[in-house]
């Protein structure tokens, strides 16, 4: 029944979701750790996590469009 199923779509979605998770985690955890090591209070850094997550998502969207444009030229 599923012999002719193309799995490249699922592989692409899995890769996209994995890169999204990595990007959001990297852009939210690393700045918080740096700010806490510098001495910024935990209350401020906890409030900034949401902004860092949104920035990570925006960078991921930009990266996906950038990679799509690059793949069209090569």
PQR file of N, CA, C, O and H, with PARSE charges and radii, in Angstrom:
ATOM      1  N   UNK A   1       0.820  -1.191   0.000 -0.4000 1.5000
ATOM      2  CA  UNK A   1       0.000   0.000   0.000 -0.0000 2.0000
ATOM      3  C   UNK A   1       0.867   1.260   0.000  0.5500 1.7000
ATOM      4  O   UNK A   1       0.565   2.216  -0.715 -0.5500 1.4000
ATOM      5  N   UNK A   2       1.935   1.271   0.790 -0.4000 1.5000
ATOM      6  CA  UNK A   2       2.793   2.445   0.876 -0.0000 2.0000
ATOM      7  C   UNK A   2       4.112   2.245   0.142  0.5500 1.7000
ATOM      8  O   UNK A   2       5.107   2.886   0.479 -0.5500 1.4000
ATOM      9  H   UNK A   2       2.181   0.495   1.370  0.4000 1.0000
ATOM     10  N   UNK A   3       4.135   1.379  -0.841 -0.4000 1.5000
ATOM     11  CA  UNK A   3       5.383   1.091  -1.548 -0.0000 2.0000
ATOM     12  C   UNK A   3       5.884   2.285  -2.350  0.5500 1.7000
ATOM     13  O   UNK A   3       7.091   2.503  -2.448 -0.5500 1.4000
ATOM     14  H   UNK A   3       3.326   0.858  -1.114  0.4000 1.0000
ATOM     15  N   UNK A   4       4.969   3.058  -2.923 -0.4000 1.5000
ATOM     16  CA  UNK A   4       5.362   4.170  -3.776 -0.0000 2.0000
ATOM     17  C   UNK A   4       5.382   5.499  -3.020  0.5500 1.7000
ATOM     18  O   UNK A   4       5.396   6.565  -3.636 -0.5500 1.4000
ATOM     19  H   UNK A   4       3.988   2.881  -2.844  0.4000 1.0000
ATOM     20  N   UNK A   5       5.384   5.436  -1.714 -0.4000 1.5000
ATOM     21  CA  UNK A   5       5.368   6.656  -0.915 -0.0000 2.0000
ATOM     22  C   UNK A   5       6.742   7.316  -0.947  0.5500 1.7000
ATOM     23  O   UNK A   5       7.758   6.686  -0.652 -0.5500 1.4000
ATOM     24  H   UNK A   5       5.373   4.570  -1.213  0.4000 1.0000
ATOM     25  N   UNK A   6       6.753   8.581  -1.307 -0.4000 1.5000
ATOM     26  CA  UNK A   6       8.016   9.319  -1.377 -0.0000 2.0000
ATOM     27  C   UNK A   6       8.365   9.829   0.020  0.5500 1.7000
ATOM     28  O   UNK A   6       7.640  10.648   0.585 -0.5500 1.4000
ATOM     29  H   UNK A   6       5.928   9.093  -1.547  0.4000 1.0000
ATOM     30  N   UNK A   7       9.452   9.354   0.562 -0.4000 1.5000
ATOM     31  CA  UNK A   7       9.825   9.739   1.928 -0.0000 2.0000
ATOM     32  C   UNK A   7      10.688  10.990   1.979  0.5500 1.7000
ATOM     33  O   UNK A   7      11.035  11.445   3.069 -0.5500 1.4000
ATOM     34  H   UNK A   7      10.041   8.689   0.103  0.4000 1.0000
ATOM     35  N   UNK A   8      11.042  11.555   0.840 -0.4000 1.5000
ATOM     36  CA  UNK A   8      11.887  12.748   0.867 -0.0000 2.0000
ATOM     37  C   UNK A   8      11.156  13.929   1.494  0.5500 1.7000
ATOM     38  O   UNK A   8      11.786  14.803   2.089 -0.5500 1.4000
ATOM     39  H   UNK A   8      10.760  11.185  -0.046  0.4000 1.0000
ATOM     40  N   UNK A   9       9.828  13.960   1.364 -0.4000 1.5000
ATOM     41  CA  UNK A   9       9.056  15.031   1.998 -0.0000 2.0000
ATOM     42  C   UNK A   9       9.159  14.914   3.511  0.5500 1.7000
ATOM     43  O   UNK A   9       9.364  15.910   4.204 -0.5500 1.4000
ATOM     44  H   UNK A   9       9.316  13.250   0.881  0.4000 1.0000
ATOM     45  N   UNK A  10       9.016  13.704   4.019 -0.4000 1.5000
ATOM     46  CA  UNK A  10       9.111  13.501   5.465 -0.0000 2.0000
ATOM     47  C   UNK A  10      10.525  13.780   5.969  0.5500 1.7000
ATOM     48  O   UNK A  10      10.703  14.327   7.057 -0.5500 1.4000
ATOM     49  H   UNK A  10       8.849  12.894   3.456  0.4000 1.0000
ATOM     50  N   UNK A  11      11.518  13.407   5.183 -0.4000 1.5000
ATOM     51  CA  UNK A  11      12.901  13.691   5.566 -0.0000 2.0000
ATOM     52  C   UNK A  11      13.150  15.195   5.602  0.5500 1.7000
ATOM     53  O   UNK A  11      13.830  15.693   6.499 -0.5500 1.4000
ATOM     54  H   UNK A  11      11.372  12.962   4.300  0.4000 1.0000
ATOM     55  N   UNK A  12      12.606  15.912   4.634 -0.4000 1.5000
ATOM     56  CA  UNK A  12      12.755  17.365   4.610 -0.0000 2.0000
ATOM     57  C   UNK A  12      12.067  18.028   5.785  0.5500 1.7000
ATOM     58  O   UNK A  12      12.614  18.950   6.391 -0.5500 1.4000
ATOM     59  H   UNK A  12      12.054  15.508   3.905  0.4000 1.0000
ATOM     60  N   UNK A  13      10.860  17.560   6.112 -0.4000 1.5000
ATOM     61  CA  UNK A  13      10.150  18.115   7.265 -0.0000 2.0000
ATOM     62  C   UNK A  13      10.881  17.814   8.568  0.5500 1.7000
ATOM     63  O   UNK A  13      10.966  18.670   9.449 -0.5500 1.4000
ATOM     64  H   UNK A  13      10.416  16.812   5.619  0.4000 1.0000
ATOM     65  N   UNK A  14      11.398  16.616   8.687 -0.4000 1.5000
ATOM     66  CA  UNK A  14      12.143  16.257   9.896 -0.0000 2.0000
ATOM     67  C   UNK A  14      13.403  17.106  10.028  0.5500 1.7000
ATOM     68  O   UNK A  14      13.743  17.553  11.123 -0.5500 1.4000
ATOM     69  H   UNK A  14      11.328  15.921   7.972  0.4000 1.0000
ATOM     70  N   UNK A  15      14.089  17.326   8.922 -0.4000 1.5000
ATOM     71  CA  UNK A  15      15.288  18.165   8.955 -0.0000 2.0000
ATOM     72  C   UNK A  15      14.942  19.607   9.305  0.5500 1.7000
ATOM     73  O   UNK A  15      15.653  20.252  10.075 -0.5500 1.4000
ATOM     74  H   UNK A  15      13.813  16.963   8.032  0.4000 1.0000
ATOM     75  N   UNK A  16      13.849  20.109   8.738 -0.4000 1.5000
ATOM     76  CA  UNK A  16      13.430  21.480   9.037 -0.0000 2.0000
ATOM     77  C   UNK A  16      13.065  21.634  10.508  0.5500 1.7000
ATOM     78  O   UNK A  16      13.452  22.620  11.136 -0.5500 1.4000
ATOM     79  H   UNK A  16      13.271  19.585   8.113  0.4000 1.0000
ATOM     80  N   UNK A  17      12.335  20.686  11.064 -0.4000 1.5000
ATOM     81  CA  UNK A  17      11.948  20.768  12.472 -0.0000 2.0000
ATOM     82  C   UNK A  17      13.161  20.617  13.393  0.5500 1.7000
ATOM     83  O   UNK A  17      13.235  21.261  14.440 -0.5500 1.4000
ATOM     84  H   UNK A  17      12.021  19.886  10.555  0.4000 1.0000
ATOM     85  N   UNK A  18      14.095  19.779  13.006 -0.4000 1.5000
ATOM     86  CA  UNK A  18      15.308  19.622  13.815 -0.0000 2.0000
ATOM     87  C   UNK A  18      16.129  20.905  13.817  0.5500 1.7000
ATOM     88  O   UNK A  18      16.623  21.327  14.863 -0.5500 1.4000
ATOM     89  H   UNK A  18      14.035  19.256  12.155  0.4000 1.0000
ATOM     90  N   UNK A  19      16.276  21.526  12.650 -0.4000 1.5000
ATOM     91  CA  UNK A  19      17.033  22.778  12.599 -0.0000 2.0000
ATOM     92  C   UNK A  19      16.310  23.887  13.343  0.5500 1.7000
ATOM     93  O   UNK A  19      16.948  24.752  13.943 -0.5500 1.4000
ATOM     94  H   UNK A  19      15.875  21.184  11.801  0.4000 1.0000
ATOM     95  N   UNK A  20      14.977  23.870  13.310 -0.4000 1.5000
ATOM     96  CA  UNK A  20      14.216  24.869  14.063 -0.0000 2.0000
ATOM     97  C   UNK A  20      14.454  24.711  15.561  0.5500 1.7000
ATOM     98  O   UNK A  20      14.693  25.694  16.261 -0.5500 1.4000
ATOM     99  H   UNK A  20      14.458  23.168  12.823  0.4000 1.0000
ATOM    100  N   UNK A  21      14.389  23.491  16.046 -0.4000 1.5000
ATOM    101  CA  UNK A  21      14.618  23.251  17.478 -0.0000 2.0000
ATOM    102  C   UNK A  21      16.030  23.653  17.888  0.5500 1.7000
ATOM    103  O   UNK A  21      16.223  24.284  18.927 -0.5500 1.4000
ATOM    104  H   UNK A  21      14.194  22.692  15.478  0.4000 1.0000
ATOM    105  N   UNK A  22      17.002  23.291  17.082 -0.4000 1.5000
ATOM    106  CA  UNK A  22      18.392  23.628  17.400 -0.0000 2.0000
ATOM    107  C   UNK A  22      18.598  25.134  17.396  0.5500 1.7000
ATOM    108  O   UNK A  22      19.263  25.674  18.280 -0.5500 1.4000
ATOM    109  H   UNK A  22      16.845  22.778  16.238  0.4000 1.0000
ATOM    110  N   UNK A  23      18.032  25.815  16.403 -0.4000 1.5000
ATOM    111  CA  UNK A  23      18.216  27.264  16.302 -0.0000 2.0000
ATOM    112  C   UNK A  23      17.556  27.989  17.470  0.5500 1.7000
ATOM    113  O   UNK A  23      18.155  28.885  18.064 -0.5500 1.4000
ATOM    114  H   UNK A  23      17.493  25.376  15.685  0.4000 1.0000
ATOM    115  N   UNK A  24      16.333  27.606  17.799 -0.4000 1.5000
ATOM    116  CA  UNK A  24      15.635  28.274  18.901 -0.0000 2.0000
ATOM    117  C   UNK A  24      16.325  27.980  20.229  0.5500 1.7000
ATOM    118  O   UNK A  24      16.472  28.877  21.059 -0.5500 1.4000
ATOM    119  H   UNK A  24      15.846  26.878  17.316  0.4000 1.0000
ATOM    120  N   UNK A  25      16.748  26.741  20.438 -0.4000 1.5000
ATOM    121  CA  UNK A  25      17.452  26.424  21.682 -0.0000 2.0000
ATOM    122  C   UNK A  25      18.780  27.162  21.779  0.5500 1.7000
ATOM    123  O   UNK A  25      19.136  27.677  22.839 -0.5500 1.4000
ATOM    124  H   UNK A  25      16.628  26.012  19.764  0.4000 1.0000
ATOM    125  N   UNK A  26      19.509  27.212  20.673 -0.4000 1.5000
ATOM    126  CA  UNK A  26      20.814  27.874  20.699 -0.0000 2.0000
ATOM    127  C   UNK A  26      20.676  29.370  20.926  0.5500 1.7000
ATOM    128  O   UNK A  26      21.474  29.962  21.651 -0.5500 1.4000
ATOM    129  H   UNK A  26      19.220  26.794  19.812  0.4000 1.0000
ATOM    130  N   UNK A  27      19.667  29.990  20.312 -0.4000 1.5000
ATOM    131  CA  UNK A  27      19.529  31.435  20.460 -0.0000 2.0000
ATOM    132  C   UNK A  27      18.808  31.829  21.735  0.5500 1.7000
ATOM    133  O   UNK A  27      18.761  33.014  22.064 -0.5500 1.4000
ATOM    134  H   UNK A  27      19.018  29.508  19.723  0.4000 1.0000
ATOM    135  N   UNK A  28      18.249  30.880  22.461 -0.4000 1.5000
ATOM    136  CA  UNK A  28      17.609  31.244  23.722 -0.0000 2.0000
ATOM    137  C   UNK A  28      18.443  30.850  24.932  0.5500 1.7000
ATOM    138  O   UNK A  28      18.442  31.566  25.934 -0.5500 1.4000
ATOM    139  H   UNK A  28      18.287  29.917  22.194  0.4000 1.0000
ATOM    140  N   UNK A  29      19.148  29.739  24.864 -0.4000 1.5000
ATOM    141  CA  UNK A  29      19.900  29.276  26.035 -0.0000 2.0000
ATOM    142  C   UNK A  29      21.266  29.948  26.135  0.5500 1.7000
ATOM    143  O   UNK A  29      21.665  30.374  27.218 -0.5500 1.4000
ATOM    144  H   UNK A  29      19.148  29.158  24.050  0.4000 1.0000
ATOM    145  N   UNK A  30      21.974  30.047  25.037 -0.4000 1.5000
ATOM    146  CA  UNK A  30      23.335  30.599  25.077 -0.0000 2.0000
ATOM    147  C   UNK A  30      23.355  32.056  25.551  0.5500 1.7000
ATOM    148  O   UNK A  30      24.160  32.383  26.423 -0.5500 1.4000
ATOM    149  H   UNK A  30      21.649  29.701  24.156  0.4000 1.0000
ATOM    150  N   UNK A  31      22.493  32.958  25.012 -0.4000 1.5000
ATOM    151  CA  UNK A  31      22.520  34.331  25.547 -0.0000 2.0000
ATOM    152  C   UNK A  31      22.135  34.414  27.021  0.5500 1.7000
ATOM    153  O   UNK A  31      22.683  35.235  27.756 -0.5500 1.4000
ATOM    154  H   UNK A  31      21.839  32.692  24.304  0.4000 1.0000
ATOM    155  N   UNK A  32      21.200  33.575  27.457 -0.4000 1.5000
ATOM    156  CA  UNK A  32      20.808  33.590  28.870 -0.0000 2.0000
ATOM    157  C   UNK A  32      21.978  33.155  29.748  0.5500 1.7000
ATOM    158  O   UNK A  32      22.219  33.755  30.796 -0.5500 1.4000
ATOM    159  H   UNK A  32      20.755  32.908  26.859  0.4000 1.0000
ATOM    160  N   UNK A  33      22.697  32.132  29.337 -0.4000 1.5000
ATOM    161  CA  UNK A  33      23.860  31.693  30.112 -0.0000 2.0000
ATOM    162  C   UNK A  33      24.938  32.770  30.158  0.5500 1.7000
ATOM    163  O   UNK A  33      25.571  32.978  31.193 -0.5500 1.4000
ATOM    164  H   UNK A  33      22.501  31.645  28.486  0.4000 1.0000
ATOM    165  N   UNK A  34      25.143  33.448  29.045 -0.4000 1.5000
ATOM    166  CA  UNK A  34      26.139  34.524  29.020 -0.0000 2.0000
ATOM    167  C   UNK A  34      25.715  35.663  29.934  0.5500 1.7000
ATOM    168  O   UNK A  34      26.526  36.182  30.701 -0.5500 1.4000
ATOM    169  H   UNK A  34      24.629  33.279  28.205  0.4000 1.0000
ATOM    170  N   UNK A  35      24.435  36.057  29.855 -0.4000 1.5000
ATOM    171  CA  UNK A  35      23.963  37.160  30.698 -0.0000 2.0000
ATOM    172  C   UNK A  35      24.023  36.800  32.179  0.5500 1.7000
ATOM    173  O   UNK A  35      24.356  37.647  33.007 -0.5500 1.4000
ATOM    174  H   UNK A  35      23.776  35.636  29.232  0.4000 1.0000
ATOM    175  N   UNK A  36      23.707  35.564  32.517 -0.4000 1.5000
ATOM    176  CA  UNK A  36      23.785  35.160  33.924 -0.0000 2.0000
ATOM    177  C   UNK A  36      25.222  35.101  34.411  0.5500 1.7000
ATOM    178  O   UNK A  36      25.494  35.405  35.573 -0.5500 1.4000
ATOM    179  H   UNK A  36      23.436  34.876  31.844  0.4000 1.0000
ATOM    180  N   UNK A  37      26.147  34.712  33.539 -0.4000 1.5000
ATOM    181  CA  UNK A  37      27.550  34.662  33.964 -0.0000 2.0000
ATOM    182  C   UNK A  37      28.135  36.062  34.124  0.5500 1.7000
ATOM    183  O   UNK A  37      29.065  36.260  34.907 -0.5500 1.4000
ATOM    184  H   UNK A  37      25.927  34.465  32.596  0.4000 1.0000
ATOM    185  N   UNK A  38      27.601  37.024  33.393 -0.4000 1.5000
ATOM    186  CA  UNK A  38      28.067  38.409  33.521 -0.0000 2.0000
ATOM    187  C   UNK A  38      27.571  39.022  34.824  0.5500 1.7000
ATOM    188  O   UNK A  38      28.233  39.884  35.402 -0.5500 1.4000
ATOM    189  H   UNK A  38      26.846  36.862  32.758  0.4000 1.0000
ATOM    190  N   UNK A  39      26.409  38.578  35.284 -0.4000 1.5000
ATOM    191  CA  UNK A  39      25.905  39.092  36.548 -0.0000 2.0000
ATOM    192  C   UNK A  39      24.532  39.727  36.450  0.5500 1.7000
ATOM    193  O   UNK A  39      24.063  40.322  37.421 -0.5500 1.4000
ATOM    194  H   UNK A  39      25.871  37.877  34.814  0.4000 1.0000
ATOM    195  N   UNK A  40      23.875  39.617  35.305 -0.4000 1.5000
ATOM    196  CA  UNK A  40      22.521  40.142  35.160 -0.0000 2.0000
ATOM    197  C   UNK A  40      21.585  39.256  35.988  0.5500 1.7000
ATOM    198  O   UNK A  40      21.755  38.038  36.039 -0.5500 1.4000
ATOM    199  H   UNK A  40      24.256  39.134  34.517  0.4000 1.0000
ATOM    200  N   UNK A  41      20.601  39.878  36.630 -0.4000 1.5000
ATOM    201  CA  UNK A  41      19.727  39.106  37.522 -0.0000 2.0000
ATOM    202  C   UNK A  41      18.898  38.082  36.749  0.5500 1.7000
ATOM    203  O   UNK A  41      18.602  38.251  35.566 -0.5500 1.4000
ATOM    204  H   UNK A  41      20.463  40.867  36.588  0.4000 1.0000
ATOM    205  N   UNK A  42      18.538  37.022  37.457 -0.4000 1.5000
ATOM    206  CA  UNK A  42      17.787  35.924  36.824 -0.0000 2.0000
ATOM    207  C   UNK A  42      16.407  36.380  36.378  0.5500 1.7000
ATOM    208  O   UNK A  42      15.877  35.861  35.395 -0.5500 1.4000
ATOM    209  H   UNK A  42      18.779  36.885  38.418  0.4000 1.0000
ATOM    210  N   UNK A  43      15.817  37.336  37.078 -0.4000 1.5000
ATOM    211  CA  UNK A  43      14.487  37.817  36.701 -0.0000 2.0000
ATOM    212  C   UNK A  43      14.525  38.463  35.318  0.5500 1.7000
ATOM    213  O   UNK A  43      13.627  38.248  34.503 -0.5500 1.4000
ATOM    214  H   UNK A  43      16.248  37.757  37.876  0.4000 1.0000
ATOM    215  N   UNK A  44      15.545  39.237  35.063 -0.4000 1.5000
ATOM    216  CA  UNK A  44      15.673  39.897  33.759 -0.0000 2.0000
ATOM    217  C   UNK A  44      15.970  38.877  32.673  0.5500 1.7000
ATOM    218  O   UNK A  44      15.377  38.925  31.595 -0.5500 1.4000
ATOM    219  H   UNK A  44      16.273  39.412  35.725  0.4000 1.0000
ATOM    220  N   UNK A  45      16.876  37.962  32.944 -0.4000 1.5000
ATOM    221  CA  UNK A  45      17.227  36.977  31.915 -0.0000 2.0000
ATOM    222  C   UNK A  45      16.068  36.036  31.618  0.5500 1.7000
ATOM    223  O   UNK A  45      15.896  35.623  30.471 -0.5500 1.4000
ATOM    224  H   UNK A  45      17.358  37.922  33.819  0.4000 1.0000
ATOM    225  N   UNK A  46      15.273  35.689  32.619 -0.4000 1.5000
ATOM    226  CA  UNK A  46      14.105  34.827  32.377 -0.0000 2.0000
ATOM    227  C   UNK A  46      13.073  35.551  31.513  0.5500 1.7000
ATOM    228  O   UNK A  46      12.400  34.924  30.695 -0.5500 1.4000
ATOM    229  H   UNK A  46      15.413  36.025  33.551  0.4000 1.0000
ATOM    230  N   UNK A  47      12.946  36.857  31.688 -0.4000 1.5000
ATOM    231  CA  UNK A  47      12.009  37.619  30.865 -0.0000 2.0000
ATOM    232  C   UNK A  47      12.502  37.770  29.431  0.5500 1.7000
ATOM    233  O   UNK A  47      11.696  37.971  28.523 -0.5500 1.4000
ATOM    234  H   UNK A  47      13.493  37.366  32.352  0.4000 1.0000
ATOM    235  N   UNK A  48      13.801  37.678  29.214 -0.4000 1.5000
ATOM    236  CA  UNK A  48      14.353  37.828  27.870 -0.0000 2.0000
ATOM    237  C   UNK A  48      14.333  36.538  27.056  0.5500 1.7000
ATOM    238  O   UNK A  48      14.607  36.567  25.856 -0.5500 1.4000
ATOM    239  H   UNK A  48      14.456  37.515  29.951  0.4000 1.0000
ATOM    240  N   UNK A  49      14.016  35.416  27.678 -0.4000 1.5000
ATOM    241  CA  UNK A  49      14.031  34.136  26.966 -0.0000 2.0000
ATOM    242  C   UNK A  49      13.047  34.148  25.805  0.5500 1.7000
ATOM    243  O   UNK A  49      13.368  33.650  24.726 -0.5500 1.4000
ATOM    244  H   UNK A  49      13.794  35.392  28.653  0.4000 1.0000
ATOM    245  N   UNK A  50      11.862  34.703  26.000 -0.4000 1.5000
ATOM    246  CA  UNK A  50      10.868  34.762  24.927 -0.0000 2.0000
ATOM    247  C   UNK A  50      11.346  35.575  23.741  0.5500 1.7000
ATOM    248  O   UNK A  50      11.120  35.197  22.591 -0.5500 1.4000
ATOM    249  H   UNK A  50      11.602  35.108  26.876  0.4000 1.0000
ATOM    250  N   UNK A  51      12.002  36.684  24.015 -0.4000 1.5000
ATOM    251  CA  UNK A  51      12.535  37.522  22.936 -0.0000 2.0000
ATOM    252  C   UNK A  51      13.629  36.780  22.188  0.5500 1.7000
ATOM    253  O   UNK A  51      13.704  36.846  20.961 -0.5500 1.4000
ATOM    254  H   UNK A  51      12.186  36.991  24.949  0.4000 1.0000
ATOM    255  N   UNK A  52      14.475  36.076  22.922 -0.4000 1.5000
ATOM    256  CA  UNK A  52      15.531  35.301  22.267 -0.0000 2.0000
ATOM    257  C   UNK A  52      14.949  34.158  21.433  0.5500 1.7000
ATOM    258  O   UNK A  52      15.481  33.835  20.371 -0.5500 1.4000
ATOM    259  H   UNK A  52      14.415  36.022  23.919  0.4000 1.0000
ATOM    260  N   UNK A  53      13.858  33.541  21.907 -0.4000 1.5000
ATOM    261  CA  UNK A  53      13.206  32.480  21.122 -0.0000 2.0000
ATOM    262  C   UNK A  53      12.632  33.043  19.831  0.5500 1.7000
ATOM    263  O   UNK A  53      12.769  32.428  18.773 -0.5500 1.4000
ATOM    264  H   UNK A  53      13.426  33.803  22.770  0.4000 1.0000
ATOM    265  N   UNK A  54      11.995  34.200  19.903 -0.4000 1.5000
ATOM    266  CA  UNK A  54      11.467  34.830  18.690 -0.0000 2.0000
ATOM    267  C   UNK A  54      12.586  35.203  17.731  0.5500 1.7000
ATOM    268  O   UNK A  54      12.436  35.070  16.517 -0.5500 1.4000
ATOM    269  H   UNK A  54      11.885  34.700  20.762  0.4000 1.0000
ATOM    270  N   UNK A  55      13.696  35.665  18.264 -0.4000 1.5000
ATOM    271  CA  UNK A  55      14.839  35.985  17.406 -0.0000 2.0000
ATOM    272  C   UNK A  55      15.379  34.727  16.737  0.5500 1.7000
ATOM    273  O   UNK A  55      15.748  34.760  15.563 -0.5500 1.4000
ATOM    274  H   UNK A  55      13.819  35.773  19.250  0.4000 1.0000
ATOM    275  N   UNK A  56      15.428  33.630  17.465 -0.4000 1.5000
ATOM    276  CA  UNK A  56      15.871  32.366  16.878 -0.0000 2.0000
ATOM    277  C   UNK A  56      14.943  31.897  15.775  0.5500 1.7000
ATOM    278  O   UNK A  56      15.399  31.402  14.744 -0.5500 1.4000
ATOM    279  H   UNK A  56      15.128  33.603  18.418  0.4000 1.0000
ATOM    280  N   UNK A  57      13.637  32.051  15.986 -0.4000 1.5000
ATOM    281  CA  UNK A  57      12.670  31.676  14.953 -0.0000 2.0000
ATOM    282  C   UNK A  57      12.827  32.565  13.724  0.5500 1.7000
ATOM    283  O   UNK A  57      12.767  32.078  12.595 -0.5500 1.4000
ATOM    284  H   UNK A  57      13.267  32.453  16.823  0.4000 1.0000
ATOM    285  N   UNK A  58      13.028  33.865  13.936 -0.4000 1.5000
ATOM    286  CA  UNK A  58      13.213  34.776  12.801 -0.0000 2.0000
ATOM    287  C   UNK A  58      14.484  34.440  12.028  0.5500 1.7000
ATOM    288  O   UNK A  58      14.489  34.477  10.797 -0.5500 1.4000
ATOM    289  H   UNK A  58      13.077  34.260  14.853  0.4000 1.0000
ATOM    290  N   UNK A  59      15.553  34.115  12.734 -0.4000 1.5000
ATOM    291  CA  UNK A  59      16.786  33.714  12.054 -0.0000 2.0000
ATOM    292  C   UNK A  59      16.605  32.417  11.281  0.5500 1.7000
ATOM    293  O   UNK A  59      17.170  32.252  10.200 -0.5500 1.4000
ATOM    294  H   UNK A  59      15.549  34.085  13.734  0.4000 1.0000
ATOM    295  N   UNK A  60      15.820  31.498  11.830 -0.4000 1.5000
ATOM    296  CA  UNK A  60      15.562  30.235  11.141 -0.0000 2.0000
ATOM    297  C   UNK A  60      14.774  30.475   9.857  0.5500 1.7000
ATOM    298  O   UNK A  60      15.099  29.909   8.813 -0.5500 1.4000
ATOM    299  H   UNK A  60      15.362  31.632  12.708  0.4000 1.0000
ATOM    300  N   UNK A  61      13.733  31.318   9.932 -0.4000 1.5000
ATOM    301  CA  UNK A  61      12.938  31.631   8.733 -0.0000 2.0000
ATOM    302  C   UNK A  61      13.822  32.294   7.690  0.5500 1.7000
ATOM    303  O   UNK A  61      13.758  31.944   6.511 -0.5500 1.4000
ATOM    304  H   UNK A  61      13.469  31.777  10.780  0.4000 1.0000
ATOM    305  N   UNK A  62      14.648  33.248   8.111 -0.4000 1.5000
ATOM    306  CA  UNK A  62      15.565  33.904   7.184 -0.0000 2.0000
ATOM    307  C   UNK A  62      16.515  32.883   6.556  0.5500 1.7000
ATOM    308  O   UNK A  62      16.764  32.921   5.351 -0.5500 1.4000
ATOM    309  H   UNK A  62      14.700  33.532   9.068  0.4000 1.0000
ATOM    310  N   UNK A  63      17.039  31.982   7.367 -0.4000 1.5000
ATOM    311  CA  UNK A  63      17.944  30.956   6.850 -0.0000 2.0000
ATOM    312  C   UNK A  63      17.274  30.028   5.857  0.5500 1.7000
ATOM    313  O   UNK A  63      17.887  29.640   4.863 -0.5500 1.4000
ATOM    314  H   UNK A  63      16.837  31.952   8.346  0.4000 1.0000
ATOM    315  N   UNK A  64      16.022  29.666   6.109 -0.4000 1.5000
ATOM    316  CA  UNK A  64      15.312  28.780   5.182 -0.0000 2.0000
ATOM    317  C   UNK A  64      15.087  29.466   3.839  0.5500 1.7000
ATOM    318  O   UNK A  64      15.256  28.839   2.793 -0.5500 1.4000
ATOM    319  H   UNK A  64      15.524  29.981   6.917  0.4000 1.0000
ATOM    320  N   UNK A  65      14.710  30.743   3.854 -0.4000 1.5000
ATOM    321  CA  UNK A  65      14.536  31.472   2.597 -0.0000 2.0000
ATOM    322  C   UNK A  65      15.868  31.659   1.887  0.5500 1.7000
ATOM    323  O   UNK A  65      15.942  31.567   0.662 -0.5500 1.4000
ATOM    324  H   UNK A  65      14.573  31.251   4.704  0.4000 1.0000
ATOM    325  N   UNK A  66      16.922  31.923   2.654 -0.4000 1.5000
ATOM    326  CA  UNK A  66      18.246  32.107   2.071 -0.0000 2.0000
ATOM    327  C   UNK A  66      18.726  30.822   1.407  0.5500 1.7000
ATOM    328  O   UNK A  66      19.246  30.854   0.292 -0.5500 1.4000
ATOM    329  H   UNK A  66      16.862  31.998   3.650  0.4000 1.0000
ATOM    330  N   UNK A  67      18.555  29.698   2.086 -0.4000 1.5000
ATOM    331  CA  UNK A  67      18.965  28.423   1.502 -0.0000 2.0000
ATOM    332  C   UNK A  67      18.128  28.073   0.281  0.5500 1.7000
ATOM    333  O   UNK A  67      18.636  27.470  -0.664 -0.5500 1.4000
ATOM    334  H   UNK A  67      18.133  29.672   2.992  0.4000 1.0000
ATOM    335  N   UNK A  68      16.852  28.444   0.287 -0.4000 1.5000
ATOM    336  CA  UNK A  68      15.995  28.185  -0.865 -0.0000 2.0000
ATOM    337  C   UNK A  68      16.456  29.014  -2.059  0.5500 1.7000
ATOM    338  O   UNK A  68      16.478  28.522  -3.187 -0.5500 1.4000
ATOM    339  H   UNK A  68      16.439  28.933   1.055  0.4000 1.0000
ATOM    340  N   UNK A  69      16.822  30.262  -1.816 -0.4000 1.5000
ATOM    341  CA  UNK A  69      17.306  31.105  -2.916 -0.0000 2.0000
ATOM    342  C   UNK A  69      18.634  30.600  -3.453  0.5500 1.7000
ATOM    343  O   UNK A  69      18.857  30.611  -4.664 -0.5500 1.4000
ATOM    344  H   UNK A  69      16.805  30.661  -0.899  0.4000 1.0000
ATOM    345  N   UNK A  70      19.517  30.158  -2.568 -0.4000 1.5000
ATOM    346  CA  UNK A  70      20.812  29.626  -2.995 -0.0000 2.0000
ATOM    347  C   UNK A  70      20.616  28.379  -3.858  0.5500 1.7000
ATOM    348  O   UNK A  70      21.295  28.207  -4.870 -0.5500 1.4000
ATOM    349  H   UNK A  70      19.336  30.149  -1.585  0.4000 1.0000
ATOM    350  N   UNK A  71      19.682  27.508  -3.452 -0.4000 1.5000
ATOM    351  CA  UNK A  71      19.488  26.260  -4.195 -0.0000 2.0000
ATOM    352  C   UNK A  71      18.925  26.507  -5.583  0.5500 1.7000
ATOM    353  O   UNK A  71      19.102  25.674  -6.472 -0.5500 1.4000
ATOM    354  H   UNK A  71      19.130  27.648  -2.630  0.4000 1.0000
ATOM    355  N   UNK A  72      18.252  27.628  -5.792 -0.4000 1.5000
ATOM    356  CA  UNK A  72      17.714  27.929  -7.123 -0.0000 2.0000
ATOM    357  C   UNK A  72      18.805  28.380  -8.083  0.5500 1.7000
ATOM    358  O   UNK A  72      18.660  28.241  -9.298 -0.5500 1.4000
ATOM    359  H   UNK A  72      18.108  28.305  -5.071  0.4000 1.0000
ATOM    360  N   UNK A  73      19.888  28.917  -7.551 -0.4000 1.5000
ATOM    361  CA  UNK A  73      20.970  29.391  -8.414 -0.0000 2.0000
ATOM    362  C   UNK A  73      21.960  28.295  -8.767  0.5500 1.7000
ATOM    363  O   UNK A  73      22.642  28.394  -9.787 -0.5500 1.4000
ATOM    364  H   UNK A  73      20.005  29.031  -6.565  0.4000 1.0000
ATOM    365  N   UNK A  74      22.057  27.254  -7.954 -0.4000 1.5000
ATOM    366  CA  UNK A  74      23.063  26.213  -8.195 -0.0000 2.0000
ATOM    367  C   UNK A  74      22.445  24.893  -8.517  0.5500 1.7000
ATOM    368  O   UNK A  74      23.158  23.916  -8.745 -0.5500 1.4000
ATOM    369  H   UNK A  74      21.503  27.173  -7.125  0.4000 1.0000
TER
END
